């Protein structure tokens, strides 16, 4: 099973994305902030990370910067979901494979996930 890590401090958003991905057959883990996500990634690398921008302890941008600074994670695709900081993330396109503004269309997110982890649609 392909593993995806969903990182969001908003429980309902994380649960919604998790259910969406699990319904498509993905294995999903959750973290509530970037620091927790970084530890989880280092313990068990996922195929993809989907993260919020604004979170306590470590933002989605800081998480992406930390991952891209480590050679073993430079190729790990990261999707950013943001309620208000989408423009900031788009200015850092070298860190994010895709940026979605909240609320986003579920099918567009699923299409991007499939594209990034190279699964047939």
GROMACS elastic network, one bead per residue, 0.5 to 0.9 nm:
[ bonds ]
;  ai    aj funct       b0    kb
    1    25     6  0.74151   500
    1    26     6  0.60869   500
    1    27     6  0.59760   500
    2    25     6  0.80949   500
    2    26     6  0.54016   500
    2    27     6  0.58228   500
    2    28     6  0.83656   500
    2    46     6  0.75489   500
    2    47     6  0.64347   500
    2    48     6  0.87237   500
    2   117     6  0.84317   500
    3    26     6  0.60663   500
    3    28     6  0.56373   500
    3    29     6  0.74426   500
    3    45     6  0.81273   500
    3    47     6  0.56082   500
    3    48     6  0.71248   500
    4    18     6  0.89047   500
    4    21     6  0.83280   500
    4    26     6  0.69703   500
    4    27     6  0.62463   500
    4    29     6  0.64017   500
    4    30     6  0.85982   500
    4    45     6  0.89168   500
    4    46     6  0.52802   500
    4    47     6  0.58223   500
    4    49     6  0.58227   500
    4    50     6  0.74396   500
    5    18     6  0.88409   500
    5    27     6  0.86166   500
    5    28     6  0.57761   500
    5    30     6  0.56638   500
    5    31     6  0.73384   500
    5    37     6  0.76738   500
    5    40     6  0.85519   500
    5    41     6  0.80313   500
    5    45     6  0.88747   500
    5    46     6  0.62481   500
    5    47     6  0.81697   500
    5    48     6  0.64258   500
    5    50     6  0.61751   500
    5    51     6  0.80654   500
    6    14     6  0.63783   500
    6    15     6  0.89130   500
    6    17     6  0.74352   500
    6    18     6  0.70167   500
    6    28     6  0.70388   500
    6    29     6  0.62262   500
    6    31     6  0.63464   500
    6    32     6  0.84483   500
    6    37     6  0.84175   500
    6    48     6  0.87137   500
    6    49     6  0.60702   500
    6    51     6  0.58507   500
    6    52     6  0.84310   500
    7    14     6  0.69052   500
    7    29     6  0.85759   500
    7    30     6  0.57743   500
    7    32     6  0.55717   500
    7    33     6  0.61144   500
    7    34     6  0.69509   500
    7    36     6  0.87171   500
    7    37     6  0.65957   500
    7    49     6  0.74780   500
    7    50     6  0.61199   500
    7    52     6  0.61249   500
    7    55     6  0.89212   500
    7    60     6  0.80983   500
    8    11     6  0.70136   500
    8    13     6  0.70227   500
    8    14     6  0.55915   500
    8    30     6  0.77699   500
    8    31     6  0.65416   500
    8    32     6  0.50054   500
    8    33     6  0.61886   500
    8    34     6  0.84175   500
    8    50     6  0.84855   500
    8    51     6  0.60024   500
    8    52     6  0.51183   500
    8    53     6  0.81437   500
    8    54     6  0.83827   500
    8    55     6  0.69431   500
    8    60     6  0.87571   500
    8    81     6  0.89177   500
    9    12     6  0.89129   500
    9    13     6  0.82557   500
    9    14     6  0.75313   500
    9    31     6  0.76930   500
    9    33     6  0.59406   500
    9    52     6  0.77441   500
    9    54     6  0.82603   500
    9    55     6  0.58395   500
    9    56     6  0.75714   500
   10    13     6  0.54811   500
   10    14     6  0.63023   500
   10    15     6  0.86854   500
   10    32     6  0.75510   500
   10    52     6  0.88452   500
   10    55     6  0.86669   500
   11    14     6  0.51649   500
   11    15     6  0.60449   500
   11    16     6  0.85256   500
   11    32     6  0.78555   500
   12    15     6  0.50768   500
   12    16     6  0.60057   500
   12    17     6  0.85910   500
   13    16     6  0.51174   500
   13    17     6  0.62149   500
   13    18     6  0.84306   500
   14    17     6  0.53277   500
   14    18     6  0.59882   500
   14    19     6  0.86261   500
   14    30     6  0.70807   500
   14    31     6  0.85081   500
   14    32     6  0.83326   500
   15    19     6  0.60676   500
   15    20     6  0.84716   500
   15    30     6  0.84840   500
   16    19     6  0.52887   500
   16    20     6  0.61703   500
   16    21     6  0.87052   500
   17    20     6  0.50249   500
   17    21     6  0.61856   500
   17    22     6  0.85183   500
   17   106     6  0.83565   500
   18    21     6  0.52409   500
   18    22     6  0.59920   500
   18    23     6  0.84832   500
   18    26     6  0.89063   500
   18    27     6  0.87530   500
   18    28     6  0.60967   500
   18    29     6  0.78114   500
   18    30     6  0.78279   500
   19    22     6  0.50445   500
   19    23     6  0.59814   500
   19    24     6  0.86617   500
   19    28     6  0.86221   500
   20    23     6  0.53526   500
   20    24     6  0.67623   500
   20   106     6  0.75971   500
   20   110     6  0.82333   500
   21    24     6  0.51466   500
   21    25     6  0.66406   500
   21    26     6  0.55759   500
   21    27     6  0.76792   500
   21    28     6  0.71110   500
   21   110     6  0.75140   500
   22    25     6  0.50161   500
   22    27     6  0.61699   500
   22    28     6  0.66025   500
   23    26     6  0.74050   500
   24   110     6  0.84468   500
   28    46     6  0.88724   500
   29    40     6  0.88245   500
   29    46     6  0.87742   500
   30    37     6  0.78432   500
   31    34     6  0.74167   500
   31    35     6  0.86217   500
   31    36     6  0.58414   500
   31    37     6  0.52898   500
   31    40     6  0.79412   500
   32    35     6  0.86530   500
   32    36     6  0.68628   500
   32    37     6  0.75175   500
   32    55     6  0.77074   500
   32    56     6  0.83990   500
   33    36     6  0.56178   500
   33    37     6  0.62947   500
   33    38     6  0.88373   500
   33    51     6  0.87175   500
   33    52     6  0.85463   500
   33    54     6  0.88807   500
   33    55     6  0.56182   500
   33    56     6  0.60427   500
   33    57     6  0.65048   500
   33    58     6  0.61207   500
   33    59     6  0.70792   500
   33    60     6  0.80029   500
   33    63     6  0.88735   500
   34    38     6  0.60420   500
   34    39     6  0.86744   500
   34    51     6  0.82043   500
   34    52     6  0.89481   500
   34    55     6  0.72667   500
   34    56     6  0.78484   500
   34    57     6  0.68390   500
   34    59     6  0.57981   500
   34    60     6  0.61628   500
   34    61     6  0.88292   500
   34    62     6  0.74436   500
   34    63     6  0.52995   500
   34    64     6  0.87505   500
   35    38     6  0.51597   500
   35    39     6  0.64779   500
   35    40     6  0.87156   500
   35    56     6  0.89311   500
   35    57     6  0.64919   500
   35    58     6  0.56429   500
   35    59     6  0.85313   500
   35    63     6  0.72887   500
   36    39     6  0.53038   500
   36    40     6  0.62546   500
   36    41     6  0.86878   500
   36    57     6  0.89517   500
   36    58     6  0.87332   500
   37    40     6  0.50027   500
   37    41     6  0.60315   500
   37    42     6  0.85546   500
   37    49     6  0.88917   500
   37    63     6  0.78591   500
   38    41     6  0.51410   500
   38    42     6  0.62300   500
   38    43     6  0.86660   500
   38    63     6  0.68467   500
   38    66     6  0.80851   500
   38    67     6  0.76061   500
   39    42     6  0.52015   500
   39    43     6  0.62467   500
   39    44     6  0.87041   500
   40    43     6  0.50835   500
   40    44     6  0.60539   500
   40    45     6  0.74727   500
   40    46     6  0.88771   500
   41    44     6  0.52333   500
   41    46     6  0.64695   500
   41    49     6  0.88458   500
   42    45     6  0.60477   500
   45    48     6  0.85551   500
   45    73     6  0.86938   500
   45    76     6  0.88100   500
   46    49     6  0.69724   500
   46    76     6  0.81709   500
   47    76     6  0.68499   500
   47    77     6  0.74643   500
   47   116     6  0.88708   500
   47   117     6  0.66463   500
   48    76     6  0.62929   500
   48    77     6  0.52960   500
   48    78     6  0.60477   500
   48    79     6  0.78238   500
   48   113     6  0.78592   500
   48   116     6  0.77790   500
   48   117     6  0.71207   500
   49    76     6  0.76028   500
   49    77     6  0.64266   500
   49    79     6  0.62204   500
   49    80     6  0.83964   500
   50    77     6  0.86131   500
   50    78     6  0.57738   500
   50    80     6  0.58315   500
   50    81     6  0.71445   500
   51    59     6  0.88207   500
   51    60     6  0.57755   500
   51    61     6  0.89082   500
   51    63     6  0.86949   500
   51    78     6  0.72876   500
   51    79     6  0.62536   500
   51    81     6  0.59559   500
   51    82     6  0.83228   500
   52    55     6  0.70012   500
   52    59     6  0.75815   500
   52    60     6  0.55678   500
   52    61     6  0.87438   500
   52    79     6  0.86350   500
   52    80     6  0.57323   500
   52    82     6  0.55319   500
   52    83     6  0.82872   500
   53    59     6  0.54472   500
   53    61     6  0.62558   500
   53    62     6  0.88144   500
   53    80     6  0.66831   500
   53    81     6  0.66413   500
   53    82     6  0.54855   500
   53    83     6  0.80457   500
   53    84     6  0.85258   500
   53    85     6  0.66960   500
   53    86     6  0.81457   500
   53    89     6  0.80649   500
   54    58     6  0.82542   500
   54    59     6  0.53055   500
   54    60     6  0.65756   500
   54    61     6  0.85470   500
   54    82     6  0.75469   500
   54    83     6  0.85122   500
   54    84     6  0.87131   500
   54    85     6  0.78394   500
   55    58     6  0.62414   500
   55    59     6  0.50105   500
   55    60     6  0.71154   500
   56    59     6  0.66324   500
   58    61     6  0.80787   500
   58    62     6  0.58953   500
   58    63     6  0.64379   500
   59    62     6  0.50989   500
   59    63     6  0.61597   500
   59    64     6  0.86112   500
   60    64     6  0.61520   500
   60    65     6  0.85774   500
   60    80     6  0.71865   500
   60    81     6  0.88984   500
   60    89     6  0.89972   500
   61    64     6  0.50804   500
   61    65     6  0.61312   500
   61    66     6  0.85732   500
   61    80     6  0.85048   500
   61    88     6  0.89358   500
   61    89     6  0.71512   500
   61    92     6  0.84073   500
   61    95     6  0.77877   500
   61    96     6  0.87782   500
   62    65     6  0.50165   500
   62    66     6  0.60832   500
   62    67     6  0.85816   500
   63    66     6  0.51254   500
   63    67     6  0.61925   500
   63    68     6  0.86124   500
   64    67     6  0.51393   500
   64    68     6  0.60587   500
   64    69     6  0.85085   500
   64    78     6  0.72461   500
   64    95     6  0.57903   500
   64    96     6  0.74211   500
   65    68     6  0.52208   500
   65    69     6  0.61290   500
   65    70     6  0.89477   500
   65    95     6  0.67576   500
   66    69     6  0.52437   500
   66    70     6  0.68603   500
   67    70     6  0.54484   500
   67    71     6  0.81702   500
   67    72     6  0.83476   500
   67    73     6  0.54982   500
   67    74     6  0.64339   500
   67    76     6  0.79957   500
   67    95     6  0.88650   500
   68    71     6  0.69708   500
   68    72     6  0.84827   500
   68    73     6  0.59755   500
   68    75     6  0.77604   500
   68    76     6  0.81279   500
   68    94     6  0.89977   500
   68    95     6  0.69820   500
   69    72     6  0.89120   500
   69    73     6  0.78274   500
   69    74     6  0.69747   500
   70    73     6  0.55941   500
   70    74     6  0.63067   500
   71    74     6  0.53631   500
   71    75     6  0.82314   500
   72    75     6  0.75092   500
   72    76     6  0.83431   500
   73    76     6  0.51430   500
   73    77     6  0.87041   500
   74    77     6  0.82170   500
   74    95     6  0.88703   500
   77    95     6  0.84416   500
   77    96     6  0.69609   500
   77    97     6  0.58107   500
   77    98     6  0.86847   500
   77   116     6  0.68845   500
   77   117     6  0.82125   500
   78    95     6  0.72293   500
   78    96     6  0.51229   500
   78    97     6  0.55635   500
   78    98     6  0.71613   500
   78    99     6  0.88941   500
   79    96     6  0.56998   500
   79    97     6  0.56649   500
   79    99     6  0.58317   500
   79   100     6  0.76064   500
   79   109     6  0.89834   500
   79   112     6  0.86432   500
   79   113     6  0.83522   500
   80    86     6  0.79836   500
   80    89     6  0.74814   500
   80    96     6  0.65392   500
   80    97     6  0.80805   500
   80    98     6  0.63553   500
   80   100     6  0.61589   500
   80   101     6  0.83780   500
   81    85     6  0.87851   500
   81    86     6  0.74865   500
   81    98     6  0.86286   500
   81    99     6  0.59223   500
   81   101     6  0.57324   500
   81   102     6  0.63268   500
   81   103     6  0.86688   500
   81   104     6  0.82320   500
   82    85     6  0.56167   500
   82    86     6  0.54784   500
   82    89     6  0.85463   500
   82    99     6  0.76259   500
   82   100     6  0.63993   500
   82   101     6  0.50515   500
   82   102     6  0.55195   500
   82   103     6  0.84068   500
   83    86     6  0.71007   500
   83   100     6  0.86762   500
   83   101     6  0.57227   500
   83   103     6  0.72447   500
   84    87     6  0.78509   500
   84    88     6  0.88802   500
   84   101     6  0.74131   500
   84   102     6  0.79272   500
   85    88     6  0.53282   500
   85    89     6  0.64540   500
   85    90     6  0.87731   500
   85   101     6  0.82442   500
   86    89     6  0.51000   500
   86    90     6  0.61282   500
   86    91     6  0.87087   500
   86    99     6  0.65556   500
   86   100     6  0.70697   500
   86   101     6  0.60009   500
   86   102     6  0.88902   500
   87    90     6  0.50285   500
   87    91     6  0.63798   500
   87    92     6  0.89395   500
   87    99     6  0.89316   500
   88    91     6  0.52050   500
   88    92     6  0.68577   500
   89    92     6  0.51115   500
   89    93     6  0.66892   500
   89    95     6  0.81391   500
   89    96     6  0.73823   500
   89    99     6  0.69901   500
   90    93     6  0.52143   500
   90    94     6  0.88511   500
   90    96     6  0.78922   500
   90    98     6  0.83872   500
   90    99     6  0.68189   500
   91    94     6  0.84980   500
   92    95     6  0.57366   500
   92    96     6  0.70232   500
   93    96     6  0.52782   500
   93    97     6  0.70462   500
   93    98     6  0.78917   500
   93    99     6  0.86409   500
   94    97     6  0.76429   500
   96    99     6  0.68070   500
   97   116     6  0.79112   500
   98   112     6  0.76804   500
  100   103     6  0.80829   500
  100   104     6  0.62369   500
  100   105     6  0.88316   500
  100   108     6  0.89934   500
  100   109     6  0.77778   500
  101   104     6  0.58557   500
  102   105     6  0.86630   500
  104   107     6  0.87789   500
  104   108     6  0.76316   500
  104   109     6  0.74208   500
  105   108     6  0.54397   500
  105   109     6  0.65385   500
  105   110     6  0.88693   500
  106   109     6  0.52097   500
  106   110     6  0.62332   500
  106   111     6  0.86396   500
  107   110     6  0.50190   500
  107   111     6  0.60439   500
  107   112     6  0.85727   500
  108   111     6  0.50745   500
  108   112     6  0.62311   500
  108   113     6  0.86179   500
  109   112     6  0.51555   500
  109   113     6  0.61579   500
  109   114     6  0.86804   500
  110   114     6  0.61719   500
  110   115     6  0.85150   500
  111   114     6  0.52246   500
  111   115     6  0.61541   500
  111   116     6  0.87014   500
  111   121     6  0.75213   500
  112   116     6  0.61161   500
  112   117     6  0.86543   500
  113   116     6  0.52399   500
  113   117     6  0.62529   500
  113   118     6  0.82648   500
  113   119     6  0.84934   500
  114   117     6  0.54427   500
  114   118     6  0.56730   500
  114   119     6  0.50998   500
  114   120     6  0.68754   500
  114   121     6  0.66094   500
  115   118     6  0.51635   500
  115   119     6  0.67280   500
  115   120     6  0.81887   500
  115   121     6  0.83009   500
  116   119     6  0.80503   500
  118   121     6  0.89591   500
